[in-house]
Amino acid sequence: MTRIAVIGGGRIGEALVAGLLEAGRAVKDLVVVETHANRAGLLADRFGVRVTDAIDDAAVGADLLVIAVKPADVDAVLTELGKIELDGDRDQTLVSLAAGVPTARLESKLPAGFPVVRVMPNTPMLVGQGMSVLAPGRYAKAEQLDLVTEVLGAVGQVAVVAESQMDAVTAISGSGPAYFFLVVEAMVDAGVSLGLSRDVAAQLVVQTMIGSAAMLDESGQSAVDLRAAVTSPAGTTAAAVRELERAGVRSAFLEALHAAERRSAEQGASAE
């Protein structure tokens, strides 16, 4: 079985561990590196996995070395990994979930030819509905990319793109959950202003979003077609959509995603 060392027990690291365990991966396949004692204890109690504060303890013998720390902490992790006799010849692969850190930077800190796969995940992997986008480094083999795809496929869907597209990916799926949460927040507040209790408004909005996403996923129809089907001429939906268009919601999303892409590019440049 594949042994996975998750270096970093923060939000994304926890989401990956929780998703893998929920998907049925054996507990003994996972080890987590977490240096903060309180957080380490919480993870061990919550998930029943082995948690260590030593990177070498987790990394030796692991097939996948998953970096799940903040971008500012990546260099420290790579320095620790540099002290270990890593084995790229046995298909040991570094998988980085750190936003904005290019594969070239990771490769430069590792033994020559060591395989690297950069991943932009998102937090819905916590409930097995993540979107993970992979960009292989120069030395990653097809079978190593397949393994990473298989592992991350246990916590959602996976796509592979050229690294040059990762800033756009970050803007859409990496940051995307926040956009939907903001829409839900706004709709719930509007429901309260219409006289509904907050609990009822939240139930209506959340289930409507879940159902709408399922229709998009399963119907084979586009968002344009599905919106048209529910928008009767001169009806309530048409009145609401007219106000959203008047408020510039479409252009607001366009500008927001371009801003996120620019910020991702800036972070990547500063990481090099």
C-alpha positions in Angstrom: 0.0 0.0 0.0 1.1 3.6 -0.6 2.6 5.2 2.4 1.8 8.9 2.6 3.6 11.4 4.8 1.6 14.7 5.2 4.0 17.4 6.4 1.8 20.0 8.0 -1.4 19.5 10.0 -3.1 22.7 9.3 -6.4 23.3 7.5 -5.3 21.7 4.1 -3.3 18.9 5.7 -6.2 18.0 8.0 -8.6 18.2 5.0 -6.4 15.7 3.1 -6.1 13.3 6.0 -9.8 13.5 6.8 -10.7 12.9 3.1 -8.4 10.0 2.7 -9.6 8.3 5.8 -13.2 8.9 4.9 -12.5 7.3 1.5 -11.3 4.2 3.2 -7.5 4.4 3.0 -5.8 2.4 5.8 -4.8 4.4 8.8 -1.3 2.9 8.8 -0.7 4.4 5.3 -0.7 7.9 6.8 1.7 9.8 9.1 1.4 13.5 9.8 4.1 15.9 10.7 3.0 18.6 13.1 5.3 20.6 15.4 2.7 22.3 17.5 1.9 19.9 20.4 -1.7 20.9 20.9 -2.5 20.6 17.2 -0.7 17.3 17.0 -2.7 15.9 19.9 -5.9 17.1 18.3 -5.1 15.4 15.0 -4.1 12.1 16.7 -7.3 12.0 18.8 -9.6 13.1 16.0 -8.3 10.8 13.2 -6.3 8.0 15.0 -3.3 8.5 12.8 0.4 8.6 13.9 1.6 12.2 14.4 5.2 13.1 14.8 7.1 16.4 15.1 10.1 15.0 13.1 10.1 15.2 9.3 12.8 12.5 9.0 10.7 10.1 11.0 7.8 10.5 8.6 9.7 10.9 5.3 11.9 7.9 5.3 10.1 5.1 3.5 7.2 7.2 2.4 6.1 7.0 -1.2 4.5 10.4 -1.3 5.9 13.3 0.7 3.1 15.8 0.8 4.0 19.4 1.8 0.9 21.0 3.3 2.4 24.0 5.0 2.1 27.8 4.3 4.2 29.0 1.4 6.5 30.9 3.8 7.3 27.7 5.6 8.2 25.6 2.5 11.9 26.5 2.6 12.2 25.2 6.2 10.6 21.9 5.2 12.8 21.6 2.2 15.9 22.2 4.3 14.8 19.4 6.7 14.2 17.1 3.7 17.6 18.0 2.4 19.2 16.4 5.5 17.5 13.0 4.7 18.6 10.5 2.1 15.6 10.7 -0.2 15.2 8.1 -2.8 13.9 9.3 -6.1 14.9 6.0 -7.7 12.1 4.1 -5.8 9.5 6.5 -7.1 9.5 8.6 -4.0 7.7 11.8 -5.0 7.3 15.2 -3.5 3.7 16.6 -3.7 3.4 20.3 -2.8 0.0 21.7 -1.8 1.7 25.1 -1.0 0.0 27.9 -3.0 2.2 29.8 -5.4 5.4 27.8 -5.0 6.7 26.8 -8.4 8.0 23.3 -9.2 11.4 24.8 -10.2 11.9 26.2 -6.7 11.1 22.8 -5.2 13.3 20.9 -7.6 16.2 23.3 -6.9 16.2 22.3 -3.2 16.0 18.5 -3.7 18.4 15.9 -5.1 19.0 16.2 -8.9 16.1 14.7 -10.8 13.8 14.2 -7.8 10.2 14.1 -9.0 7.8 16.9 -7.9 4.1 17.4 -8.5 2.6 20.7 -7.7 -1.1 20.7 -6.6 -3.7 23.4 -6.1 -6.3 21.8 -3.8 -9.4 23.3 -2.2 -11.0 22.8 1.1 -14.1 20.8 0.0 -11.6 17.8 0.0 -12.6 17.7 3.7 -15.9 16.3 2.7 -14.6 14.2 -0.3 -15.7 16.8 -2.9 -12.4 18.6 -3.5 -11.0 19.9 -6.8 -7.3 19.2 -7.0 -5.4 20.4 -10.0 -1.9 18.9 -10.7 1.1 20.3 -12.6 4.0 17.9 -12.9 7.6 19.0 -12.6 10.3 18.2 -15.1 11.2 14.9 -13.6 7.8 13.4 -12.6 7.0 10.2 -14.5 3.6 9.2 -15.8 3.3 6.5 -13.2 4.1 9.0 -10.4 1.5 11.4 -11.7 -1.0 8.6 -11.9 -0.4 7.7 -8.2 -0.9 11.3 -7.1 -4.0 11.4 -9.2 -5.3 8.2 -7.6 -4.6 9.4 -4.1 -6.2 12.8 -4.6 -9.1 11.2 -6.5 -10.1 9.7 -3.2 -11.0 13.2 -1.9 -12.7 14.6 -5.0 -12.0 15.3 -8.7 -8.6 15.8 -10.3 -7.4 17.7 -13.3 -3.9 18.1 -14.8 -2.7 21.4 -16.4 0.5 23.0 -17.5 2.1 24.9 -14.6 1.6 28.2 -16.5 -2.1 27.8 -15.9 -1.9 27.4 -12.1 -2.6 31.0 -11.3 -5.9 30.8 -13.2 -6.6 27.6 -11.4 -6.0 29.2 -8.1 -8.4 32.0 -9.0 -11.2 29.7 -9.9 -11.1 26.5 -7.8 -8.4 27.3 -5.2 -10.2 30.4 -4.0 -13.6 29.4 -5.4 -15.2 28.0 -2.3 -15.0 31.5 -0.7 -17.0 33.0 -3.5 -19.8 30.5 -3.1 -19.8 31.0 0.7 -20.1 34.7 0.2 -23.1 34.2 -2.1 -24.7 32.0 0.5 -24.1 34.5 3.2 -25.7 37.3 1.1 -28.7 35.2 0.2 -29.3 34.1 3.8 -29.1 37.8 4.9 -31.6 38.6 2.2 -33.9 35.8 3.3 -33.8 37.2 6.9 -34.7 40.7 5.5 -37.7 39.0 3.8 -39.0 37.8 7.2 -37.6 34.2 7.3 -35.7 32.9 10.4 -31.9 32.6 9.8 -32.1 28.9 10.2 -34.8 28.4 7.6 -33.1 30.9 5.2 -29.8 29.0 5.6 -31.5 25.6 4.9 -33.2 27.0 1.8 -30.1 28.5 0.4 -27.7 25.6 1.2 -30.0 22.9 -0.2 -30.8 25.1 -3.3 -27.0 25.3 -3.9 -26.5 21.6 -3.4 -29.3 20.7 -5.7 -28.3 23.2 -8.4 -24.7 21.9 -8.4 -26.0 18.3 -8.7 -28.1 19.4 -11.7 -25.1 20.9 -13.4 -23.1 17.8 -12.7 -25.6 15.2 -13.7 -28.0 16.8 -16.3 -25.4 17.3 -19.1 -26.8 20.8 -19.6 -24.9 24.0 -19.4 -25.4 26.7 -16.7 -26.9 28.9 -19.5 -29.5 26.2 -20.4 -30.5 25.5 -16.8 -30.8 29.1 -15.9 -33.0 29.7 -19.0 -35.2 26.8 -18.0 -36.1 28.3 -14.6 -36.4 31.9 -15.9 -40.0 32.3 -17.1 -40.7 35.4 -19.1 -41.7 38.4 -16.9 -41.5 36.0 -13.9 -39.9 36.3 -10.4 -36.6 34.8 -11.5 -36.4 37.2 -14.5 -37.0 40.1 -12.2 -34.2 38.9 -9.8 -31.7 38.2 -12.6 -32.4 41.6 -14.1 -31.4 43.2 -10.8 -28.2 41.1 -10.5 -27.2 42.0 -14.0 -27.9 45.7 -13.3 -25.7 45.5 -10.2 -22.9 44.1 -12.4 -22.6 40.7 -10.8 -21.1 39.2 -13.9 -18.4 41.8 -14.4 -17.7 41.7 -10.6 -16.9 38.0 -10.9 -14.7 38.7 -13.9 -12.7 41.4 -12.1 -12.5 39.3 -8.9 -11.1 36.3 -10.6 -8.6 38.4 -12.5 -7.5 40.0 -9.2 -7.1 36.6 -7.7 -5.0 35.4 -10.6 -2.8 38.5 -10.4 -2.3 38.0 -6.7 -1.4 34.3 -7.2 1.2 35.4 -9.8 2.7 37.9 -7.4 3.0 35.3 -4.7 4.6 32.9 -7.1 7.1 35.5 -8.2 8.0 36.4 -4.6 8.5 32.7 -3.8 11.1 32.2 -6.5 
